[in-house]
Amino acid sequence: MSEPQQRRPVAVTGLSVLTALGRGPEAQLSGVPAFSEVRRFDTNALRVRYAALAAEVGTLDEELDLAIATACAQAGVDRNATPLLLALHSAPAFDFGQARVYTSACVSGSTALADAAALISSGRAERIVVAGGYLVEPYQFALFDAGRALADDNVVRPFSLHRRGTLLGDGVAAVVLEAGAGQAQLMGWSRTGDAYHPCQPAPDGRGLASAIERALAKAGVPAEAIGYVNANATGTAFSDAAEAAALGAVFESSPPVSSTKSLHGHALEGSGVVEFVVTVQALLEGKLPVNGGFLEADPSCGLDLILDAPRRAGSAYGLTVNSAFGGANTALVVRAG
């Protein structure tokens, strides 16, 4: 009987990101929310007119091309010889030579990262580029506005009492994953489904809790080792409470938590890749980003939130989670170094 194949380590060797906070991973830890009135298109007929828009931005295809090139250059890999997984709302107008396009809503990017890690860990690939992006445009903006999902007070307030919804934001990012060692390690990953409701997560957070537990088990990391959670929290009442319930079910004592959507907005299909880059950079710098917009503690969200100013990291291990309509959940465990 043959021995089970040893899983190979999955290293992060290249990072690139653009949000309204700026270009590059280092720009993402400023701690200042980047929301302003939208001038990119007409919002006069809409209820909400605020988003987080990057300055001097190109088209989505142009920004994706630059992000992929930047991440590959940092990793020292040939982009033309490296498989590419893309997370987007729909197939790009430009053919990047992508192997797959992920359109699974707000877990698109994190699902692509999990698939890439599984392929590399099992020996089916040596390296993969994962890229994802969204630039705020009129159609999705109007759709979210009509559904009253956007915050009419123009602030994203994750886990805060009186939170009023999310705000969209530009986000384009690329990550190079390779077998071996690098800046960081993607140690564990998992995906689950609630099967509870088309739009709402299970109130007890069971689907997300299961994803986190499975990712920790794959990583071989105990819950108490996690020193930071970049939460999915979008600033909506029901989903933030469900996420807090999930974290409470997994962690006996809450690790430091923030949702960086409160700073750079919700990048939809690009969120998973953007927030992965931010999480890796936070761990590398030992500087945990704030949970912006906070007003008052919500009894249903009893977490150790990072408020007022960035906090020094107490561990090299972090967790980034994402959820989407349809009850989809992802969890990624990372380690700096």
N, C-alpha and C positions, 0 to 999 in steps of 0.2 A: 504494500500500500504506500503510495507516494506521500511525501510530506506536503502539507499545505504551503502554497507559495507565500513567501514573505512579502509584505507590502512595502513598496519603496517610498521613501520620504518625498513629499511634494513641496518644492521650494518656490518662493516668490522671488523672481530675479529682475523684474521690470515693472515699473508703475508709472502711469500717466493719468492725469485727471484735470478736468475743467469744470468749475461751477461758478456761480456768481461771486463766490469768495475769492476767485482768482484761478490762475493756471498753476499746476504742479501740486504735489502732495503737501508741501510745506505751507502753502497758502490756505489750507483747509482748517487750520487750528486757531484761527484768529479769535473765535468766540463771539463775534459780532454778527447778528442776523443780517442777511443781505437782501431783504425784501424792499421793493419800491413800486411805484405806479408803473403799469405796463405802457410802454410807448411803441412797442414793436408792431402792434396791430390795434384796431379800434375796439375799445371795451365800453363805449358809452352806453350801450344797451344792456350791459351786464350788471349783476348784483355786486360782484367783487372785481376789483381792478388791479390787484397787487399780485406780484410773483417775484421770484429771485432770478434776475436775468444777468447773464454774463456780459461783460463789456467787450466790444470789438470781436464779436463772434462770427464765424463763417457759417456756411450751411452745415447741416448735420453730417452729410457725407464728407465734407472737408474736415470737420472737426474729428470725426472718427478716423479718417486717414492719418491725420496728424497724431492723434492719440496712439494709434497702433505703431506708427513709425517711431514715436518717442519711446514707448515702452520697449520695443524691440531693440532700439539703439542702446538703451540703458542696460538691457540684458546681454547685448552682444550677440544677438541671433539674427539670422536671415529671415525676414518676414515672409519672403516668397517661398521659403522651404519649411515654414512653420504653420501647422493647421490653425485655423481661425474659427472661433465660435462667437457669434454675434447675438446680442440681446437688443431687440428693437420692436417697435410697434408693428412694423410690416417690413417686407423685404426692401433693402436699400435700392435706390435708383442706380447707384454705382456698384458694379460687381467687384467685391473685394477678394474674391476667390474663397469665400467662406465655406466651411464644411457644413455648418448648420446655422439656422436663424431661430432664435428663441423668442416667441411672442406670448409667453405665459404671464402676461400682465406684470405685476410688481415683483414677482419672484423670477422674472426672466434672467436677469444677470446673475443672481445667486444660484439658480439652477444650472446655468452654463458653467459657472465656477465649480460646482459640485461634480458635474459630468466630466469636466477636464481633469479634476483631481482624481476621480475614479479611473480614468483612462491611463493617467501617468502612474498612479500607485500600482495598478495591476500589470504594468509593463506593456500596455497596448499603444502607448505613445511616449516619446521622450520629452517633448515640450509642446505646449499649446498656448496660443494667445486668446484671451477672452476679452471682448470689448462690448460695451453697451452704451446707449445714449438716448437722450431725449432733449430737444430744445423746445421751449414753450411756444406753442403755436395756437391759432385761434380755435381749431376744431375741438381738441381735447379740453382746452380752457373753458369753452362755452358749455361743453358736456358736463364737466365737473361743477360749473357754476349753476347750471340748470338743475342738477341733482342736489344742490345745496350742500355740497361736500367741502366747499371752500370757506375759509374763515372770514366772516364779514367784519371782523375787527382788525383784519390785515396782519395778524400775528399767529404763528403756529405755537401752541402751548402744550407740548406732550406731557401727559400724566398730571396736568394741572387742573384743579377745580375750575369750572367755567370755561374750559377749552371749547372752541367753536368750530374746529375743522382744520383742514390742511391748506397749504398753498403750494402751487407748482413751482418748479425751479429747473433751470438748465443744468444738465449733468451729462458729461461724456467722459468715459474712463476706459483704460485698457490695462490688463495685467498679463504678464508672462509667467507661466508656471512651468517648472522643469523638475525632472527627477534629480535629487541630490540636495545640495545646500545652497542657501541664498540669503537675502535680507531678512526673510521671515519664512515660516513654515505654515502651510495649510494642513492642519493635522487631522481634522475631523469634519465631516459634512453629513447632512441628512435632509430628507424631504418627506413631508407627511401631508395628509389631507384630513380636514375635519369631517367632511360629509355632513355638515350641519345646516348650512344655509347658503344660497347663491352669493350673498354679499357680506354676511356677518360671520365672524368667527364664533366658535363655541364659547359661551360666557365663561366657562371654567378654564379656557385656554388649553384644553387637553391635547389638541393637535400640535400646537407649537411646543408645549412641554415635552411631548414625545420626540419631536425633532431635535430639541436641545439635548435631551437625555441620550439619544442615539448618536448624535455628533460627539458628545463627550466620551461615550463608550468607544467609538471608533478611534478617537484621538488618544484614548488611554489616560485621560486627564480627569481628576476628581472635580466636582463642582466647586469646591472651596478654593481651587487653584485659579479660577477665573478672576482676573483683576479689573475687567471692564466689559460692559455689554453696550454695544451700539444697537439700540432698540429700533424696531420697525416703527414705533409710535408715530402716528400721523396727526395727532392732535384732535382726533375724533373720540367722542365720549365712549361708545360701546367698544371699539377695537382696542383702545388704550387700556381699558379696564380688564379686558380679556387677556391682553399681553402681560399685564401686571400679575394676573392670577397665574399665568403660565410660569413666569419667573419665580413667583412665590412657591409654586409646586416643586420646582427643581432645586432652588437654592434655600438652604436653611437660614442663611443670613445673606441679605442682598449685597451683591458686589456693586461697585459704582456703575451707575446707569445714566446714559443720555441718548437722546435721539437727535442725530445731527441734521435731520430734516428741519428742525427748528432754526437752523442756520442757513442751509443751502436750498431748502425746499424739497419737494417730492419730484424726483426725476423719473417716475413711472418705471418703464422697462429698464432704464439705466440705473435704477436705484441700487440694486444689489452689487454692481461693480463699483459704483461711486463710493458706497458706504464701506465696502471691503477695503478700498484704497485708504479711505480716511481712518479706518480702524487700524490697519497695518502701520500707517504713519504715526498715529497716536501712540502705539506701543513702541515704535522705534525711537520716538522722541521722549517717551515717558511723560507725555502731556495729554491728559484726557479732556476731550472737548465738553463744553457746557451743554446743558439742557435748557435751551433758550425759551423765552416767553413765559416763564413760570410766574404764576400769581399767588396761588394758595394751595396747600396740600389737599389732595383728594383722599378721603379715607379708603376708597376702593383701590388706590394705587400706592401701597406702602412700600416704596423702593428707596434705595440710597441714591437719590438724584444728585448729579453734579450741577450745582447752582452758582450763579454769580461770577465764578472765575474757573478756568481750567484747573484740574487737580493733578498732582503728581501720581504717576502710575506706581502701584505697589506690587505689580506682578508682570511678567512677560507674556502672560496668557490673556487672550481676549476672545469675545464671542460677538458675532454680528448676525442678526436675525432679520428675516423679511417675511411678510405675509401678503396675500393677494385675495381678490375676489374669488369665490369658488372654494374657499377654505384651504388654499395652498399655503404651506409653511416651509421655510428653509432655515437651517442653522449651520454656521461655519465657525469652526474653532481655529484660531490662529495663535502663533507664538512668534515674538520678535527674536530674530537671530537664529 
